């Protein structure tokens, strides 16, 4: 199963995603509440997958995605973001995102995205 870095500025969302992951046999390598922390933790933890929110303080998810891909072009990143941010999807694809899921999502959708990017 995968080790996952969960990045979201909302603590309740990180907790919810952690539960979904652990209930389905995955492990949470770490958590971050903004893009700056995400990059720092990615470098140290080397997770299999990063689940990344777009709207966060200090550095948004798109910039974190771009920088993580510069550090490791083979990184596996799934954007998890709210409705109304689809216009940002084109930029995420340009930066190399592996998948995109819309909040709120069911655990089955998250697991399908993880399986997809691990292939």
Secondary structure by P-SEA (a helix, b strand, c coil): cbbbbbbcccaaaaaaaaaaaaaaccccccccccaaaaaaaaaaccccccccccccccccaaaaaaaaaaacccbbbbbbbccccccaaaaaaaacccccccccccaaaaaaaaaaaac
